[in-house]
Amino acid sequence: MLETSEDGKIAHVNEKGETVHIDANLARKVHDPETRKAIERRLVRKLDMRLMPTVIIIFILNYIDRNNVSTARLSGLQQDLNLTDIQYESCIAILYSSYITFQVPSNLLLNSISRPSLYIPGMVILWGLISLLTGVTNNFTGAALCRVAIGIPEAAFYPGTIYLLSRWYTKKELSYRSAWLYAGLIVSNAFGSLMAAGILGNMEGKLGVRGWRWLFYIEGAVTMAIGLIAMWTLPDYPRNTRWMTEEERIVAQQRLSEDAGEADQDAPGDTAWKGLVMAITDPKVPVFMWMTFVQLLGLSFVNFFPTLTQTLGYSTTVTLLLCAPPWGYAFIVCIANARHADYTGERFWHLTWPWVGVIIGYIIAMSTQALGARYVALFLMAAGYAGFALTLVWVSNSIPRPPVKRAAAIGFVNGFGNLGNLVGSYVWDASWGPIYRQSMGIGIAGLALALTCGVVIRMLLVRTNRNLDRLDAAMASSQAGPSAPSRSSAEAPAGGESDEATLERLRATAEIEGIRLDEAAAMKKGFRYLL
């Protein structure tokens, strides 16, 4: 319970383990249910109005900058740089060599630093600069070097942002917000095509410069400008965000502790190396990694979407305009799917049904050359990304603690998973066009394997939840006291920890929240994994 000192202050331990003293009236205020609810609403509204628009805009630019090589191909990049088909495909694929390698180190670094509001925007500015410099390349070597370089700062953004969101939003809020973030990718495919159509159509030959070079110059400069603005709009962590009030910071930490069943902080011994070991030895993590790999292999059409649309037989400008509607439809599906996933608290079916739609789209495109049917297939294929939008959300929900393990797991899953994009860069070989039956057959196989991995993950979580049900029932019948943390053995099948470690986390939670150890155990008691 809360204890007031003689000076009217209450000792409070923040999420970093630092003891701070807060006003007694403020402490009682944040523990009053009605006042706490009002503060929480204000907190979430601030995050939704400031954090979410920033990361959505950045994610739009992230994918525009990553995929503008595909758009530039339609305007002569391949011919001007004298690239063979293999060299062009290598320019797409080689980005993932650095993008994959730096995911886990970047996320562990993000977990260890106190100012993500500087780290993430710094990476945004850097990749914007590299994107701009891609416009001055004159051969395969220069283009390939730029693609390798841009993968390093881009590796920090998506897994880092998902991790940052998980440090602010509860698991019942995270799916919807992550979908809005991932909608940035979907919007980038629609908006990026429209933006590219404008640049390529109006800037060709201006100042003696080819239109595709202007594409890199303009889009890179816009990204750098947004990165500078993000330094003032992104938050840090609940303990140190400057534009939050003290009561909002306290409530932000409390609600995440309640959501995860314990304080959302690393224990003193939770080093980056320990986080790596905890993540890779949790049996869920390798399955998530393979699921993401084969999923992205099945969805690798995204890097060739303008090329696939061009098979409809229209001019470059019309082709780019036709790229937009399928992604507009995918945006609506993505948001609606995530909203329903948060409403129901369900993950597996919301993740997998869009993949079935992609498989149907592939079958249609493989079976006919009819214009209308192939365009409908593009809509079904684009909507498949509604499933991927929930992938890292399910990872975060399934590995909620400690933060260093969660950060490593997100990095592993997204990093290894993007090998699917690398392999997929060679799946859509130009010699297989314009139908690309072989490519789509590989995509169908990848998504079928992803469905299988999803079933395995769900089975692991169902088993763990049943163990938790049994142990909670046993504790209730025996009226167990503070020693209740022995329940951690129930989590062992899905990557749990020792009784001593769990007890230490309960003590930390009790100290941070100003509650008794038995109250911390009761808070942990109701925790269940989302299926």
Summary of the structure (lengths in Angstrom):
residues: 531
radius of gyration: 24.3
end to end distance: 34.1
largest distance: 82.1
contacts: 1959
relative contact order: 0.13
helix: 77%
strand: 2%
